[in-house]
Amino acid sequence: MSESRNVWVFVEQQDGCIANVSLELLSKARELAGQLGGRVGALLLGHGVADLTSDVIGQGADEALLVDHPELAVYRTLPYARVAIDLVKEREPYIVLFGATPIGRDLAPRVASACWAGLTADCTGLQIGDFERGGVTYPDLLYQIRPAFGGNVIATIVNPEMHPQMATVREGVMHVSAPDVARHGDVVRISPKFHSNDMALQVLERVMREPTCNLRSASVIVSGGAGVGSRENFQLIRELAAAMGGEVGASRAAVDAGYVSQEHQVGQTGTTVRPRLYVACGISGAVQHRAGMDQSSKIIAINSDPNAPIFQIAHYRIVGDLTEVIPMLIRALQDNARG
């Protein structure tokens, strides 16, 4: 059975809680399917997750493909890949989208390889458009947009001949539509067929650790880059974030230098963010660092280099030594709080 105009989203869930990136992708899939004249399918795998079908339908799915089985209670590559590959081959969706999470990055390439399909990783934009090559026009392809060559260019990738068109998408770069609780859709219950070697890996224990910061929902983020200079100087970033009631962020260069842990990393290879206010301290402002930041975010940049790229997008620019500027900002905030 062919579903050549349909858009599928792999719905990632942990312990019955749908990942934010999957909700974002369902909203985007609704938009894409509307342009294509197709339907949105939500591929929902797990155990005891039937109640989530109403959530994915309310978020935009026309059809919830429910695969509920004890072997799918915890994510394991081989059982999940078996189910996804079989369904994609059988039903032939036009587009399949995954979140660019550890699970999505593990699962999507296996599905793409088994289905002889192309896959673009870490997209920051998706559009529908035409493509012409050698005098042949390929209509209604998925434009898969992502930074490339170290973030120096924005590439648009198309896959005109091998379908489905597949992509993983960064969390935080798509807007989530308000759920429609009155929306109706179909629930298709599917019984998986596993092979014996799909169960080669067994989960003996799960250890969960709560993150120490929440960049995705932060309204104020103060980030430090390589220009901070040292792990000791990075304490200034923490103090300014505390004074502003915000979260601590960092560029990849600061994380690689050991100034702060990776969970604070902002950008294409870290966390995509949408704060109201973003304070960039000693950050050059590469494309991949800015990926996912909403255009409505106000940016304050502090840098000793007057030609730093971050100044091209900053709303407020401070040229100076951050070890001098940040203490002045903290004192001003404290004086304003007292006054």
C-alpha positions in Angstrom: 0.0 0.0 0.0 1.5 3.3 -1.0 1.1 6.5 1.0 3.2 8.6 -1.3 2.1 12.0 0.0 2.1 11.3 3.7 4.4 12.8 6.3 5.4 10.6 9.2 6.9 11.6 12.6 8.6 9.1 14.9 7.2 10.0 18.2 9.8 9.7 20.9 8.6 9.0 24.4 10.2 8.1 27.7 8.1 6.6 30.5 4.9 7.8 28.8 6.1 11.4 28.3 6.3 12.6 24.7 9.6 14.5 23.8 9.2 18.1 23.0 10.9 17.7 19.7 8.2 15.2 18.6 5.5 17.7 19.4 7.4 20.3 17.3 7.7 17.9 14.4 4.0 16.9 14.5 3.1 20.6 14.2 5.6 21.0 11.3 4.4 17.8 9.6 0.8 19.2 9.7 2.0 22.2 7.7 4.0 20.1 5.3 1.2 17.6 4.7 -1.2 20.5 4.1 1.0 21.6 1.2 1.4 18.1 -0.2 -2.3 17.2 0.2 -1.3 14.2 2.4 -1.9 12.9 5.9 0.3 13.1 9.0 1.2 9.7 10.5 2.6 9.4 14.1 4.7 6.4 14.6 4.3 5.6 18.4 6.3 2.8 19.8 6.4 1.7 23.5 4.5 -0.3 26.1 1.4 1.0 27.9 1.4 4.1 25.6 -2.1 3.8 24.1 -3.2 6.9 26.0 -0.7 9.0 24.1 -2.6 8.5 20.8 -5.0 11.3 21.7 -2.1 13.6 22.4 -0.4 13.0 19.0 -3.7 13.4 17.2 -4.5 16.6 19.0 -1.0 17.8 18.0 -1.7 17.3 14.3 -1.6 13.6 13.4 -4.3 12.2 11.2 -3.3 8.6 12.0 -1.5 7.2 15.1 0.4 4.0 14.2 0.4 2.4 17.7 2.9 -0.4 18.3 2.5 -1.4 21.9 4.6 -4.3 23.1 6.6 -5.3 26.3 9.8 -5.5 24.2 9.4 -1.9 23.3 9.1 -0.6 26.9 12.6 0.7 26.9 14.4 1.9 23.8 16.7 -0.6 22.2 18.0 -0.1 18.7 17.2 -3.4 17.1 13.6 -3.9 18.1 12.7 -0.3 17.4 14.5 -0.4 14.1 12.8 -3.7 13.1 9.3 -2.1 13.6 10.1 1.2 11.9 11.8 -0.4 8.9 8.9 -2.9 8.4 6.3 -0.2 8.5 8.2 2.3 6.3 8.7 -0.5 3.7 5.1 -1.6 3.8 3.3 1.8 3.8 5.8 3.9 1.9 5.4 7.4 3.4 6.7 10.3 1.4 8.6 11.9 4.3 9.8 10.5 7.6 11.0 12.9 10.4 12.9 12.1 13.6 14.1 14.3 16.4 17.9 14.9 16.4 18.1 13.3 19.9 20.4 10.5 20.9 17.5 8.1 20.1 16.7 9.7 16.8 20.3 9.9 15.7 20.6 6.2 16.5 17.4 5.0 14.8 17.0 7.2 11.7 20.3 6.1 10.0 19.3 2.4 10.4 15.9 3.0 8.9 17.3 5.1 6.0 20.0 2.5 5.2 17.5 -0.4 5.2 15.1 1.5 3.0 17.8 2.8 0.6 16.8 6.3 1.4 18.7 9.5 1.9 18.9 11.1 5.3 19.9 14.7 6.3 21.0 15.1 9.9 20.4 18.0 12.3 18.1 20.1 10.2 17.1 23.6 11.4 14.5 24.2 8.7 12.1 22.2 6.5 10.2 23.4 3.4 8.4 22.0 0.4 9.6 23.1 -3.1 10.5 22.1 -6.6 14.0 21.0 -7.8 15.2 21.0 -11.4 18.2 19.0 -12.7 19.1 18.0 -16.3 15.9 19.5 -17.6 13.8 17.4 -15.3 11.7 19.1 -12.6 11.0 17.2 -9.4 8.0 18.8 -7.8 7.1 19.0 -4.1 10.4 17.8 -2.6 11.4 18.3 1.0 14.0 21.1 1.3 16.2 19.9 4.2 18.0 23.0 5.6 21.0 22.8 7.9 24.3 24.6 8.6 27.3 23.0 6.8 31.1 23.4 6.5 31.5 24.3 10.2 28.5 26.6 10.2 29.9 28.9 7.5 27.1 28.3 5.0 23.4 27.2 5.2 22.9 24.2 2.9 19.6 23.1 1.4 19.6 19.4 0.6 17.1 17.6 -1.6 16.6 13.9 -2.4 14.8 13.8 -5.7 14.9 10.1 -6.5 15.2 7.9 -3.4 12.2 7.9 -1.1 11.1 8.3 1.6 12.8 11.6 2.2 14.2 11.5 5.7 15.6 14.0 8.2 16.5 14.4 11.8 15.6 17.9 13.2 17.1 19.8 16.1 14.9 20.4 19.1 13.7 23.9 19.6 13.9 25.1 15.9 10.2 24.4 15.1 7.2 26.1 16.8 4.7 23.9 18.6 1.1 24.6 17.7 -1.5 24.7 20.4 -3.1 21.2 20.7 -6.6 20.7 19.5 -8.3 18.4 22.0 -11.4 18.2 19.8 -9.4 16.9 16.8 -10.2 13.4 15.5 -7.9 10.9 14.0 -7.5 7.2 13.4 -5.6 4.8 15.7 -4.1 1.8 13.9 -2.9 -0.9 16.3 0.0 -2.9 14.8 1.4 -6.2 16.1 5.2 -6.2 15.6 7.1 -9.2 14.2 10.6 -9.5 15.8 13.5 -11.7 14.7 15.4 -13.7 17.3 18.5 -11.6 16.8 16.6 -8.4 17.5 16.7 -9.3 21.2 20.5 -9.7 21.4 20.7 -6.7 23.8 19.0 -6.8 27.1 18.5 -3.9 29.5 19.6 -4.9 33.0 19.4 -1.5 34.7 18.4 2.1 34.0 20.0 5.0 35.8 18.4 8.4 35.3 20.0 11.7 36.2 18.1 15.0 36.3 19.8 17.8 34.4 21.3 20.7 36.4 20.0 23.3 33.9 17.0 23.8 31.7 18.1 25.9 28.7 15.1 25.0 26.5 12.5 26.8 28.6 14.7 29.5 30.0 13.6 33.1 29.3 17.0 34.5 30.1 20.3 32.9 29.2 23.8 34.2 30.0 26.4 32.4 27.9 30.2 32.5 27.9 32.6 31.6 25.1 36.3 31.1 24.5 36.8 34.8 25.2 36.0 34.2 28.9 39.5 33.0 29.1 39.5 30.4 31.9 37.4 28.2 34.1 37.9 30.6 37.0 36.6 33.6 34.9 33.5 31.6 33.9 32.3 32.1 37.5 31.5 35.7 36.3 29.0 34.2 33.8 27.3 32.2 36.7 27.2 35.4 38.9 25.6 37.5 36.1 23.1 34.7 35.3 22.1 34.5 39.0 21.7 38.3 39.2 19.4 38.2 36.1 17.5 35.2 37.2 18.6 33.2 34.2 20.3 30.0 33.1 24.0 29.6 32.3 24.9 28.8 28.7 28.1 28.3 26.8 29.5 28.0 23.3 31.1 24.8 22.1 34.5 26.4 22.4 34.0 27.1 26.1 32.8 23.5 26.7 35.7 22.1 24.7 38.1 24.2 26.8 36.6 22.7 30.0 35.2 25.9 31.4 31.7 24.3 31.9 29.9 21.0 31.3 28.4 20.0 28.0 24.8 20.3 29.2 25.2 24.1 29.2 26.2 24.1 25.5 24.0 26.3 23.2 23.7 25.9 19.5 23.7 23.4 16.7 25.8 20.8 18.5 24.3 21.6 21.9 20.8 22.9 22.9 18.8 25.1 20.6 17.1 27.9 22.6 14.4 30.5 22.4 15.0 32.9 25.3 13.5 36.4 25.6 17.0 37.7 26.4 20.3 36.2 25.5 23.6 37.7 26.9 26.6 36.5 24.9 29.9 37.1 26.7 33.2 36.5 24.8 31.3 34.6 22.1 32.3 35.1 18.4 28.8 34.2 17.1 29.2 31.4 14.6 26.1 30.3 12.7 25.8 27.0 14.5 25.8 28.8 17.9 22.8 30.9 16.8 20.8 28.0 15.4 17.4 27.8 16.8 17.3 31.2 18.5 14.0 32.9 17.9 14.3 36.2 16.0 12.3 37.9 18.7 15.1 37.2 21.3 16.9 40.3 22.4 20.7 39.8 22.3 23.2 41.6 24.4 26.8 41.0 23.2 30.0 41.7 25.2 33.2 41.2 23.3 36.6 42.9 23.2 36.7 42.5 19.4 34.6 45.2 17.7 34.5 43.1 14.6 33.1 39.9 16.3 30.3 38.4 14.1 28.0 38.3 17.1 27.7 42.1 16.9 26.0 41.8 13.5 22.9 40.3 15.1 23.1 41.8 18.6 20.6 44.4 19.7 22.9 45.9 22.3 26.7 45.9 21.8 29.3 46.3 24.5 32.9 46.5 23.3 35.2 45.8 26.3 36.9 43.4 28.6 34.2 41.2 30.0 36.1 40.8 33.3 35.5 44.6 33.7 32.1 44.9 32.1 30.3 42.0 33.9 31.1 43.1 37.4 29.7 46.6 36.4 26.5 45.0 35.1 26.1 42.9 38.3 26.5 46.0 40.5 24.0 47.9 38.4 21.5 45.0 38.7 22.0 44.8 42.5 21.7 48.6 42.9 18.4 48.6 40.9 17.1 45.7 43.0 17.8 47.6 46.2 16.5 50.9 44.8 
